[in-house]
Amino acid sequence: MAMAALRREGRRFAVPLISPLRSSLAPSEYETMEQAVSGARSISTQIVRNRMKSVRNIQKITKAMKMVAASKLRAIQTRAEKSRGLWQPFTALLGDTPSVDVKKNVIVTVSSDKGLCGGINSTSVKISRGLYKVNSGPEKESKYVILGEKAKAQLVRDSKKDIQLIITEWQKNPLNYTQVAVLADDILKNVEYDALRIVFNKFQSVVSFLPTTTTVLSPEVVEREAEAGGKLGELDSYEIEGGETKSEVLQNLTEFQFSCVMFNAVLENACSEQGARMSAMDSSSRNAGDMLDRLTLTYNRTRQASITTELIEIISGASALQG
C-alpha cells in the first residue's frame, strides 16, 4: 500500500515535467521515458540483453565463416602453387611485355562472386581502371571482360559501354583446368584483341596478396614483335616440325598460354579471397568480443543501479511509515 502510494505520488509530480517534451521526442523515445517514469526500470537492461544476444550470434557466424574459409584455403593453395609451373614456360618463351604498344586492349578483371573478403575486389577494379586510362587514346580502344559479380557491380556504374563480356557464378563448382579452358575459349571467341591484360590478386600469405597484371599478346602482335627483333626476337631461332606454319603454331601457343595464365589467375585470386575472408572474419570476431565486453559492463552497471534505486525506495518507504 505504501509503495503504491509513493509511486502514485511520483507519477503525479513527474508526468507534468515530461509531457511538454512529448512533441520534441520520437514516439519510441517518449514511450521509453514514460515506462521509466512509471517504474519499469528493467527496460534498459532488457535492451542491453537483446543487443548482447545479437552480438553473440554474429560472433558465432563470423567464427564459423573463418573456419570454412581456412578449410577452402588449404584445398586451393596447393593447386595454386602447382599451377604456377604451367604459365612460367610461356613467359620464358613468349615473354610478358606489358609495355607493348597496341591498338586493341582487353582488360580481363578477375574478382569474386561473394563479398566479406576485404579489399581484394576493389583493388582489382582500381588496377583495371588505371590500365584503361593508360591504354586509352585517339587511335586506341580498350574494353573490359569481367569475371565475378563484385567487379561487375563496380565497373557497371561508370564503364558500362566499355564492358564487352561479363561472366558470373563461375565459382559454383570446384575450379579445374577444363572449366577455366572453356571460359578462356569463350573470351577468345567473343572479343577482338591485340593484347589481353589479366588483372588478379596473387596469393602471398593469409594476410597479404599482390595485385598482378599479366599480358598475353595476339599471334599477329607476337609475330610482328619477333620480326622487329625485340624481346621476342628469339622465336625465329626455333625450328617448326610438322606441317603447321608459324602462324598456326603461334595461334595455338597463344590460346594455350591464355588458358594456362587464366587457370593460375583464378586459383591465385581464389586463394587471396579466402585468405582475406579469414582475416576479415577474424577481425570481426575480435570486434564482437570487445563489444560483448563493453555491453556486459554496461549491463552490470545498469542492473546494479536498478537494484540500488529499488533498495533506496524500500528504505525510504519504510522510514516514511515509521515516521
Secondary structure, 3 states (H helix, E strand, C coil): CHHHHHHHHHHHHHHHHHHHHHHHCCHHHHHHHHHHHCCCCHHHHHHHHHHHHHHHHHHHHHHHHHHHHHHHHHHHHHHHHHHHHHHHHHHHHHCCCCCCCCCEEEEEEECCCCCCCCCHHHHHHHHHHHHHHHCCCCCCEEEEEEECHHHHHHHHHHHHHHEEEEECCCCCCCCCHHHHHHHHHHHHHHCCCCEEEEEEEEEEECCEEEEEEEEEECHHHHHHHHHHCCCCHHHHHCCCCCCCCHHHHHHHHHHHHHHHHHHHHHHHHHHHHHHHHHHHHHHHHHHHHHHHHHHHHHHHHHHHHHHHHHHHHHHHHHHHHHC
